[in-house]
Amino acid sequence: MADPEFDADASIRALAPVLGLDLTEERIAAVAPFLTIAAEMAAILEAAPVPKGTLALAPVYTLPAAEEER
């Protein structure tokens, strides 16, 4: 369950200007439920136990160089 103190509407209103978004009231109302769902999913992931020493992060993938001639 997401933090009961989390306020999706307030978060959107605070972050939209920082991100350069000019959102109407209608758009804020449409986005808020999805942000709440995302917060709930993040809470589930944060609560998942990760035994010490078992977290293996993948290296950064780099695309192979393009062939000059084929």
PDB file of N, CA, C and O in Angstrom:
ATOM      1  N   MET A   1       0.852  -1.176   0.000  1.00  0.00           N
ATOM      2  CA  MET A   1       0.000   0.000   0.000  1.00  0.00           C
ATOM      3  C   MET A   1       0.895   1.235   0.000  1.00  0.00           C
ATOM      4  O   MET A   1       1.922   1.277   0.678  1.00  0.00           O
ATOM      5  N   ALA A   2       0.497   2.210  -0.752  1.00  0.00           N
ATOM      6  CA  ALA A   2       1.259   3.453  -0.839  1.00  0.00           C
ATOM      7  C   ALA A   2       1.195   4.207   0.486  1.00  0.00           C
ATOM      8  O   ALA A   2       0.318   3.967   1.316  1.00  0.00           O
ATOM      9  N   ASP A   3       2.128   5.106   0.658  1.00  0.00           N
ATOM     10  CA  ASP A   3       2.163   5.954   1.841  1.00  0.00           C
ATOM     11  C   ASP A   3       0.828   6.683   1.964  1.00  0.00           C
ATOM     12  O   ASP A   3       0.420   7.370   1.028  1.00  0.00           O
ATOM     13  N   PRO A   4       0.138   6.548   3.101  1.00  0.00           N
ATOM     14  CA  PRO A   4      -1.159   7.213   3.238  1.00  0.00           C
ATOM     15  C   PRO A   4      -1.047   8.732   3.172  1.00  0.00           C
ATOM     16  O   PRO A   4      -2.039   9.419   2.929  1.00  0.00           O
ATOM     17  N   GLU A   5       0.139   9.251   3.386  1.00  0.00           N
ATOM     18  CA  GLU A   5       0.361  10.691   3.326  1.00  0.00           C
ATOM     19  C   GLU A   5       0.580  11.168   1.884  1.00  0.00           C
ATOM     20  O   GLU A   5       0.559  12.372   1.629  1.00  0.00           O
ATOM     21  N   PHE A   6       0.790  10.243   0.941  1.00  0.00           N
ATOM     22  CA  PHE A   6       1.074  10.620  -0.439  1.00  0.00           C
ATOM     23  C   PHE A   6      -0.131  11.302  -1.060  1.00  0.00           C
ATOM     24  O   PHE A   6      -1.249  10.789  -0.998  1.00  0.00           O
ATOM     25  N   ASP A   7       0.102  12.452  -1.654  1.00  0.00           N
ATOM     26  CA  ASP A   7      -0.961  13.222  -2.303  1.00  0.00           C
ATOM     27  C   ASP A   7      -0.577  13.406  -3.765  1.00  0.00           C
ATOM     28  O   ASP A   7       0.232  14.270  -4.102  1.00  0.00           O
ATOM     29  N   ALA A   8      -1.164  12.587  -4.625  1.00  0.00           N
ATOM     30  CA  ALA A   8      -0.833  12.623  -6.048  1.00  0.00           C
ATOM     31  C   ALA A   8      -1.121  13.990  -6.648  1.00  0.00           C
ATOM     32  O   ALA A   8      -0.320  14.508  -7.427  1.00  0.00           O
ATOM     33  N   ASP A   9      -2.246  14.573  -6.296  1.00  0.00           N
ATOM     34  CA  ASP A   9      -2.624  15.878  -6.838  1.00  0.00           C
ATOM     35  C   ASP A   9      -1.575  16.934  -6.483  1.00  0.00           C
ATOM     36  O   ASP A   9      -1.147  17.702  -7.345  1.00  0.00           O
ATOM     37  N   ALA A  10      -1.165  16.969  -5.226  1.00  0.00           N
ATOM     38  CA  ALA A  10      -0.160  17.944  -4.794  1.00  0.00           C
ATOM     39  C   ALA A  10       1.182  17.687  -5.466  1.00  0.00           C
ATOM     40  O   ALA A  10       1.890  18.627  -5.827  1.00  0.00           O
ATOM     41  N   SER A  11       1.530  16.419  -5.634  1.00  0.00           N
ATOM     42  CA  SER A  11       2.788  16.075  -6.293  1.00  0.00           C
ATOM     43  C   SER A  11       2.792  16.544  -7.739  1.00  0.00           C
ATOM     44  O   SER A  11       3.782  17.100  -8.214  1.00  0.00           O
ATOM     45  N   ILE A  12       1.694  16.323  -8.432  1.00  0.00           N
ATOM     46  CA  ILE A  12       1.597  16.754  -9.830  1.00  0.00           C
ATOM     47  C   ILE A  12       1.707  18.271  -9.922  1.00  0.00           C
ATOM     48  O   ILE A  12       2.427  18.795 -10.772  1.00  0.00           O
ATOM     49  N   ARG A  13       1.001  18.966  -9.055  1.00  0.00           N
ATOM     50  CA  ARG A  13       1.028  20.434  -9.077  1.00  0.00           C
ATOM     51  C   ARG A  13       2.415  20.978  -8.766  1.00  0.00           C
ATOM     52  O   ARG A  13       2.808  22.014  -9.303  1.00  0.00           O
ATOM     53  N   ALA A  14       3.156  20.295  -7.911  1.00  0.00           N
ATOM     54  CA  ALA A  14       4.498  20.751  -7.558  1.00  0.00           C
ATOM     55  C   ALA A  14       5.518  20.429  -8.650  1.00  0.00           C
ATOM     56  O   ALA A  14       6.414  21.228  -8.921  1.00  0.00           O
ATOM     57  N   LEU A  15       5.380  19.259  -9.275  1.00  0.00           N
ATOM     58  CA  LEU A  15       6.373  18.808 -10.244  1.00  0.00           C
ATOM     59  C   LEU A  15       6.128  19.290 -11.670  1.00  0.00           C
ATOM     60  O   LEU A  15       7.078  19.421 -12.442  1.00  0.00           O
ATOM     61  N   ALA A  16       4.890  19.554 -12.032  1.00  0.00           N
ATOM     62  CA  ALA A  16       4.586  19.960 -13.408  1.00  0.00           C
ATOM     63  C   ALA A  16       5.394  21.175 -13.851  1.00  0.00           C
ATOM     64  O   ALA A  16       5.979  21.137 -14.934  1.00  0.00           O
ATOM     65  N   PRO A  17       5.455  22.250 -13.069  1.00  0.00           N
ATOM     66  CA  PRO A  17       6.240  23.406 -13.510  1.00  0.00           C
ATOM     67  C   PRO A  17       7.735  23.097 -13.630  1.00  0.00           C
ATOM     68  O   PRO A  17       8.410  23.612 -14.521  1.00  0.00           O
ATOM     69  N   VAL A  18       8.243  22.262 -12.737  1.00  0.00           N
ATOM     70  CA  VAL A  18       9.663  21.889 -12.777  1.00  0.00           C
ATOM     71  C   VAL A  18       9.970  21.131 -14.063  1.00  0.00           C
ATOM     72  O   VAL A  18      11.049  21.273 -14.637  1.00  0.00           O
ATOM     73  N   LEU A  19       9.018  20.332 -14.503  1.00  0.00           N
ATOM     74  CA  LEU A  19       9.187  19.547 -15.727  1.00  0.00           C
ATOM     75  C   LEU A  19       8.769  20.312 -16.978  1.00  0.00           C
ATOM     76  O   LEU A  19       8.846  19.786 -18.088  1.00  0.00           O
ATOM     77  N   GLY A  20       8.330  21.540 -16.798  1.00  0.00           N
ATOM     78  CA  GLY A  20       7.925  22.348 -17.944  1.00  0.00           C
ATOM     79  C   GLY A  20       6.570  21.963 -18.504  1.00  0.00           C
ATOM     80  O   GLY A  20       6.298  22.188 -19.683  1.00  0.00           O
ATOM     81  N   LEU A  21       5.717  21.383 -17.669  1.00  0.00           N
ATOM     82  CA  LEU A  21       4.394  20.954 -18.117  1.00  0.00           C
ATOM     83  C   LEU A  21       3.336  21.963 -17.690  1.00  0.00           C
ATOM     84  O   LEU A  21       3.300  22.375 -16.530  1.00  0.00           O
ATOM     85  N   ASP A  22       2.493  22.354 -18.604  1.00  0.00           N
ATOM     86  CA  ASP A  22       1.384  23.255 -18.314  1.00  0.00           C
ATOM     87  C   ASP A  22       0.122  22.408 -18.360  1.00  0.00           C
ATOM     88  O   ASP A  22      -0.480  22.230 -19.419  1.00  0.00           O
ATOM     89  N   LEU A  23      -0.272  21.890 -17.206  1.00  0.00           N
ATOM     90  CA  LEU A  23      -1.393  20.952 -17.143  1.00  0.00           C
ATOM     91  C   LEU A  23      -2.683  21.650 -16.729  1.00  0.00           C
ATOM     92  O   LEU A  23      -2.701  22.467 -15.809  1.00  0.00           O
ATOM     93  N   THR A  24      -3.751  21.311 -17.425  1.00  0.00           N
ATOM     94  CA  THR A  24      -5.079  21.817 -17.060  1.00  0.00           C
ATOM     95  C   THR A  24      -5.603  21.009 -15.879  1.00  0.00           C
ATOM     96  O   THR A  24      -5.068  19.952 -15.545  1.00  0.00           O
ATOM     97  N   GLU A  25      -6.653  21.521 -15.256  1.00  0.00           N
ATOM     98  CA  GLU A  25      -7.275  20.793 -14.139  1.00  0.00           C
ATOM     99  C   GLU A  25      -7.751  19.419 -14.597  1.00  0.00           C
ATOM    100  O   GLU A  25      -7.656  18.446 -13.850  1.00  0.00           O
ATOM    101  N   GLU A  26      -8.261  19.340 -15.819  1.00  0.00           N
ATOM    102  CA  GLU A  26      -8.739  18.070 -16.361  1.00  0.00           C
ATOM    103  C   GLU A  26      -7.597  17.062 -16.489  1.00  0.00           C
ATOM    104  O   GLU A  26      -7.762  15.885 -16.168  1.00  0.00           O
ATOM    105  N   ARG A  27      -6.455  17.524 -16.954  1.00  0.00           N
ATOM    106  CA  ARG A  27      -5.304  16.617 -17.107  1.00  0.00           C
ATOM    107  C   ARG A  27      -4.757  16.184 -15.753  1.00  0.00           C
ATOM    108  O   ARG A  27      -4.378  15.027 -15.572  1.00  0.00           O
ATOM    109  N   ILE A  28      -4.718  17.116 -14.802  1.00  0.00           N
ATOM    110  CA  ILE A  28      -4.246  16.763 -13.462  1.00  0.00           C
ATOM    111  C   ILE A  28      -5.142  15.674 -12.884  1.00  0.00           C
ATOM    112  O   ILE A  28      -4.651  14.701 -12.312  1.00  0.00           O
ATOM    113  N   ALA A  29      -6.453  15.838 -13.033  1.00  0.00           N
ATOM    114  CA  ALA A  29      -7.412  14.844 -12.528  1.00  0.00           C
ATOM    115  C   ALA A  29      -7.254  13.503 -13.240  1.00  0.00           C
ATOM    116  O   ALA A  29      -7.486  12.454 -12.639  1.00  0.00           O
ATOM    117  N   ALA A  30      -6.864  13.528 -14.509  1.00  0.00           N
ATOM    118  CA  ALA A  30      -6.692  12.282 -15.263  1.00  0.00           C
ATOM    119  C   ALA A  30      -5.395  11.572 -14.898  1.00  0.00           C
ATOM    120  O   ALA A  30      -5.340  10.343 -14.923  1.00  0.00           O
ATOM    121  N   VAL A  31      -4.355  12.320 -14.561  1.00  0.00           N
ATOM    122  CA  VAL A  31      -3.044  11.739 -14.261  1.00  0.00           C
ATOM    123  C   VAL A  31      -2.954  11.238 -12.813  1.00  0.00           C
ATOM    124  O   VAL A  31      -2.268  10.253 -12.542  1.00  0.00           O
ATOM    125  N   ALA A  32      -3.634  11.903 -11.898  1.00  0.00           N
ATOM    126  CA  ALA A  32      -3.521  11.583 -10.471  1.00  0.00           C
ATOM    127  C   ALA A  32      -3.761  10.104 -10.136  1.00  0.00           C
ATOM    128  O   ALA A  32      -2.981   9.537  -9.370  1.00  0.00           O
ATOM    129  N   PRO A  33      -4.794   9.459 -10.670  1.00  0.00           N
ATOM    130  CA  PRO A  33      -4.985   8.042 -10.318  1.00  0.00           C
ATOM    131  C   PRO A  33      -3.811   7.152 -10.760  1.00  0.00           C
ATOM    132  O   PRO A  33      -3.469   6.187 -10.077  1.00  0.00           O
ATOM    133  N   PHE A  34      -3.206   7.480 -11.895  1.00  0.00           N
ATOM    134  CA  PHE A  34      -2.086   6.673 -12.379  1.00  0.00           C
ATOM    135  C   PHE A  34      -0.835   6.897 -11.535  1.00  0.00           C
ATOM    136  O   PHE A  34      -0.048   5.974 -11.329  1.00  0.00           O
ATOM    137  N   LEU A  35      -0.653   8.116 -11.050  1.00  0.00           N
ATOM    138  CA  LEU A  35       0.475   8.389 -10.163  1.00  0.00           C
ATOM    139  C   LEU A  35       0.279   7.663  -8.828  1.00  0.00           C
ATOM    140  O   LEU A  35       1.246   7.182  -8.236  1.00  0.00           O
ATOM    141  N   THR A  36      -0.949   7.586  -8.361  1.00  0.00           N
ATOM    142  CA  THR A  36      -1.249   6.848  -7.132  1.00  0.00           C
ATOM    143  C   THR A  36      -0.936   5.365  -7.315  1.00  0.00           C
ATOM    144  O   THR A  36      -0.361   4.736  -6.426  1.00  0.00           O
ATOM    145  N   ILE A  37      -1.311   4.809  -8.457  1.00  0.00           N
ATOM    146  CA  ILE A  37      -1.003   3.401  -8.759  1.00  0.00           C
ATOM    147  C   ILE A  37       0.505   3.191  -8.804  1.00  0.00           C
ATOM    148  O   ILE A  37       1.010   2.202  -8.271  1.00  0.00           O
ATOM    149  N   ALA A  38       1.227   4.113  -9.436  1.00  0.00           N
ATOM    150  CA  ALA A  38       2.690   4.002  -9.505  1.00  0.00           C
ATOM    151  C   ALA A  38       3.297   4.045  -8.104  1.00  0.00           C
ATOM    152  O   ALA A  38       4.245   3.313  -7.818  1.00  0.00           O
ATOM    153  N   ALA A  39       2.765   4.886  -7.241  1.00  0.00           N
ATOM    154  CA  ALA A  39       3.265   4.966  -5.864  1.00  0.00           C
ATOM    155  C   ALA A  39       3.003   3.654  -5.118  1.00  0.00           C
ATOM    156  O   ALA A  39       3.839   3.207  -4.332  1.00  0.00           O
ATOM    157  N   GLU A  40       1.856   3.047  -5.361  1.00  0.00           N
ATOM    158  CA  GLU A  40       1.548   1.762  -4.729  1.00  0.00           C
ATOM    159  C   GLU A  40       2.490   0.669  -5.226  1.00  0.00           C
ATOM    160  O   GLU A  40       2.937  -0.168  -4.441  1.00  0.00           O
ATOM    161  N   MET A  41       2.793   0.670  -6.522  1.00  0.00           N
ATOM    162  CA  MET A  41       3.725  -0.323  -7.066  1.00  0.00           C
ATOM    163  C   MET A  41       5.130  -0.111  -6.492  1.00  0.00           C
ATOM    164  O   MET A  41       5.827  -1.077  -6.182  1.00  0.00           O
ATOM    165  N   ALA A  42       5.538   1.136  -6.353  1.00  0.00           N
ATOM    166  CA  ALA A  42       6.857   1.435  -5.785  1.00  0.00           C
ATOM    167  C   ALA A  42       6.937   0.964  -4.336  1.00  0.00           C
ATOM    168  O   ALA A  42       7.976   0.466  -3.900  1.00  0.00           O
ATOM    169  N   ALA A  43       5.852   1.119  -3.595  1.00  0.00           N
ATOM    170  CA  ALA A  43       5.830   0.674  -2.198  1.00  0.00           C
ATOM    171  C   ALA A  43       5.994  -0.841  -2.103  1.00  0.00           C
ATOM    172  O   ALA A  43       6.665  -1.340  -1.199  1.00  0.00           O
ATOM    173  N   ILE A  44       5.384  -1.570  -3.031  1.00  0.00           N
ATOM    174  CA  ILE A  44       5.516  -3.037  -3.050  1.00  0.00           C
ATOM    175  C   ILE A  44       6.969  -3.418  -3.308  1.00  0.00           C
ATOM    176  O   ILE A  44       7.512  -4.297  -2.639  1.00  0.00           O
ATOM    177  N   LEU A  45       7.598  -2.755  -4.281  1.00  0.00           N
ATOM    178  CA  LEU A  45       9.003  -3.051  -4.592  1.00  0.00           C
ATOM    179  C   LEU A  45       9.930  -2.698  -3.443  1.00  0.00           C
ATOM    180  O   LEU A  45      10.865  -3.440  -3.142  1.00  0.00           O
ATOM    181  N   GLU A  46       9.673  -1.569  -2.802  1.00  0.00           N
ATOM    182  CA  GLU A  46      10.516  -1.164  -1.670  1.00  0.00           C
ATOM    183  C   GLU A  46      10.391  -2.127  -0.500  1.00  0.00           C
ATOM    184  O   GLU A  46      11.337  -2.297   0.269  1.00  0.00           O
ATOM    185  N   ALA A  47       9.232  -2.757  -0.362  1.00  0.00           N
ATOM    186  CA  ALA A  47       9.002  -3.680   0.747  1.00  0.00           C
ATOM    187  C   ALA A  47       9.552  -5.081   0.481  1.00  0.00           C
ATOM    188  O   ALA A  47       9.666  -5.881   1.410  1.00  0.00           O
ATOM    189  N   ALA A  48       9.891  -5.389  -0.759  1.00  0.00           N
ATOM    190  CA  ALA A  48      10.382  -6.728  -1.096  1.00  0.00           C
ATOM    191  C   ALA A  48      11.748  -6.958  -0.461  1.00  0.00           C
ATOM    192  O   ALA A  48      12.643  -6.119  -0.568  1.00  0.00           O
ATOM    193  N   PRO A  49      11.898  -8.090   0.195  1.00  0.00           N
ATOM    194  CA  PRO A  49      13.189  -8.370   0.829  1.00  0.00           C
ATOM    195  C   PRO A  49      14.251  -8.741  -0.214  1.00  0.00           C
ATOM    196  O   PRO A  49      14.002  -9.531  -1.126  1.00  0.00           O
ATOM    197  N   VAL A  50      15.410  -8.162  -0.057  1.00  0.00           N
ATOM    198  CA  VAL A  50      16.541  -8.496  -0.918  1.00  0.00           C
ATOM    199  C   VAL A  50      17.665  -8.933   0.027  1.00  0.00           C
ATOM    200  O   VAL A  50      18.280  -8.102   0.695  1.00  0.00           O
ATOM    201  N   PRO A  51      17.928 -10.249   0.077  1.00  0.00           N
ATOM    202  CA  PRO A  51      18.967 -10.728   0.982  1.00  0.00           C
ATOM    203  C   PRO A  51      20.313 -10.065   0.674  1.00  0.00           C
ATOM    204  O   PRO A  51      20.677  -9.861  -0.485  1.00  0.00           O
ATOM    205  N   LYS A  52      21.028  -9.742   1.729  1.00  0.00           N
ATOM    206  CA  LYS A  52      22.321  -9.082   1.587  1.00  0.00           C
ATOM    207  C   LYS A  52      23.252  -9.916   0.708  1.00  0.00           C
ATOM    208  O   LYS A  52      23.378 -11.127   0.891  1.00  0.00           O
ATOM    209  N   GLY A  53      23.893  -9.256  -0.236  1.00  0.00           N
ATOM    210  CA  GLY A  53      24.849  -9.925  -1.109  1.00  0.00           C
ATOM    211  C   GLY A  53      24.248 -10.603  -2.323  1.00  0.00           C
ATOM    212  O   GLY A  53      24.963 -11.254  -3.085  1.00  0.00           O
ATOM    213  N   THR A  54      22.924 -10.460  -2.517  1.00  0.00           N
ATOM    214  CA  THR A  54      22.306 -11.140  -3.653  1.00  0.00           C
ATOM    215  C   THR A  54      21.899 -10.191  -4.774  1.00  0.00           C
ATOM    216  O   THR A  54      21.453 -10.638  -5.831  1.00  0.00           O
ATOM    217  N   LEU A  55      22.045  -8.911  -4.560  1.00  0.00           N
ATOM    218  CA  LEU A  55      21.662  -7.948  -5.585  1.00  0.00           C
ATOM    219  C   LEU A  55      22.763  -7.874  -6.628  1.00  0.00           C
ATOM    220  O   LEU A  55      23.877  -7.435  -6.341  1.00  0.00           O
ATOM    221  N   ALA A  56      22.443  -8.307  -7.842  1.00  0.00           N
ATOM    222  CA  ALA A  56      23.415  -8.306  -8.931  1.00  0.00           C
ATOM    223  C   ALA A  56      22.913  -7.373 -10.019  1.00  0.00           C
ATOM    224  O   ALA A  56      22.043  -7.738 -10.810  1.00  0.00           O
ATOM    225  N   LEU A  57      23.463  -6.176 -10.053  1.00  0.00           N
ATOM    226  CA  LEU A  57      23.036  -5.213 -11.057  1.00  0.00           C
ATOM    227  C   LEU A  57      23.686  -5.529 -12.394  1.00  0.00           C
ATOM    228  O   LEU A  57      24.866  -5.876 -12.462  1.00  0.00           O
ATOM    229  N   ALA A  58      22.910  -5.407 -13.437  1.00  0.00           N
ATOM    230  CA  ALA A  58      23.422  -5.673 -14.781  1.00  0.00           C
ATOM    231  C   ALA A  58      24.308  -4.517 -15.230  1.00  0.00           C
ATOM    232  O   ALA A  58      24.068  -3.365 -14.870  1.00  0.00           O
ATOM    233  N   PRO A  59      25.328  -4.831 -16.013  1.00  0.00           N
ATOM    234  CA  PRO A  59      26.160  -3.750 -16.538  1.00  0.00           C
ATOM    235  C   PRO A  59      25.381  -2.925 -17.557  1.00  0.00           C
ATOM    236  O   PRO A  59      24.333  -3.356 -18.038  1.00  0.00           O
ATOM    237  N   VAL A  60      25.872  -1.782 -17.872  1.00  0.00           N
ATOM    238  CA  VAL A  60      25.240  -0.923 -18.867  1.00  0.00           C
ATOM    239  C   VAL A  60      25.447  -1.541 -20.242  1.00  0.00           C
ATOM    240  O   VAL A  60      26.564  -1.900 -20.615  1.00  0.00           O
ATOM    241  N   TYR A  61      24.354  -1.661 -20.990  1.00  0.00           N
ATOM    242  CA  TYR A  61      24.437  -2.233 -22.323  1.00  0.00           C
ATOM    243  C   TYR A  61      24.926  -1.166 -23.296  1.00  0.00           C
ATOM    244  O   TYR A  61      24.419  -0.045 -23.310  1.00  0.00           O
ATOM    245  N   THR A  62      25.908  -1.524 -24.102  1.00  0.00           N
ATOM    246  CA  THR A  62      26.426  -0.623 -25.125  1.00  0.00           C
ATOM    247  C   THR A  62      26.221  -1.279 -26.478  1.00  0.00           C
ATOM    248  O   THR A  62      26.600  -2.430 -26.692  1.00  0.00           O
ATOM    249  N   LEU A  63      25.618  -0.534 -27.384  1.00  0.00           N
ATOM    250  CA  LEU A  63      25.397  -1.073 -28.726  1.00  0.00           C
ATOM    251  C   LEU A  63      26.728  -1.319 -29.409  1.00  0.00           C
ATOM    252  O   LEU A  63      27.666  -0.540 -29.242  1.00  0.00           O
ATOM    253  N   PRO A  64      26.820  -2.409 -30.186  1.00  0.00           N
ATOM    254  CA  PRO A  64      28.059  -2.654 -30.930  1.00  0.00           C
ATOM    255  C   PRO A  64      28.245  -1.566 -31.999  1.00  0.00           C
ATOM    256  O   PRO A  64      27.273  -0.992 -32.489  1.00  0.00           O
ATOM    257  N   ALA A  65      29.477  -1.303 -32.342  1.00  0.00           N
ATOM    258  CA  ALA A  65      29.763  -0.299 -33.356  1.00  0.00           C
ATOM    259  C   ALA A  65      29.150  -0.735 -34.682  1.00  0.00           C
ATOM    260  O   ALA A  65      29.144  -1.923 -35.005  1.00  0.00           O
ATOM    261  N   ALA A  66      28.641   0.211 -35.438  1.00  0.00           N
ATOM    262  CA  ALA A  66      28.049  -0.092 -36.738  1.00  0.00           C
ATOM    263  C   ALA A  66      29.142  -0.488 -37.713  1.00  0.00           C
ATOM    264  O   ALA A  66      30.233   0.083 -37.716  1.00  0.00           O
ATOM    265  N   GLU A  67      28.837  -1.454 -38.524  1.00  0.00           N
ATOM    266  CA  GLU A  67      29.803  -1.876 -39.527  1.00  0.00           C
ATOM    267  C   GLU A  67      29.920  -0.803 -40.602  1.00  0.00           C
ATOM    268  O   GLU A  67      28.913  -0.254 -41.051  1.00  0.00           O
ATOM    269  N   GLU A  68      31.156  -0.503 -41.016  1.00  0.00           N
ATOM    270  CA  GLU A  68      31.379   0.520 -42.047  1.00  0.00           C
ATOM    271  C   GLU A  68      30.863   0.033 -43.400  1.00  0.00           C
ATOM    272  O   GLU A  68      30.223   0.783 -44.137  1.00  0.00           O
ATOM    273  N   GLU A  69      31.146  -1.219 -43.715  1.00  0.00           N
ATOM    274  CA  GLU A  69      30.711  -1.777 -44.991  1.00  0.00           C
ATOM    275  C   GLU A  69      30.043  -3.113 -44.743  1.00  0.00           C
ATOM    276  O   GLU A  69      30.428  -3.853 -43.837  1.00  0.00           O
ATOM    277  N   ARG A  70      29.073  -3.408 -45.524  1.00  0.00           N
ATOM    278  CA  ARG A  70      28.408  -4.714 -45.382  1.00  0.00           C
ATOM    279  C   ARG A  70      28.559  -5.498 -46.618  1.00  0.00           C
ATOM    280  O   ARG A  70      28.070  -6.625 -46.699  1.00  0.00           O
TER     281      ARG A  70
END
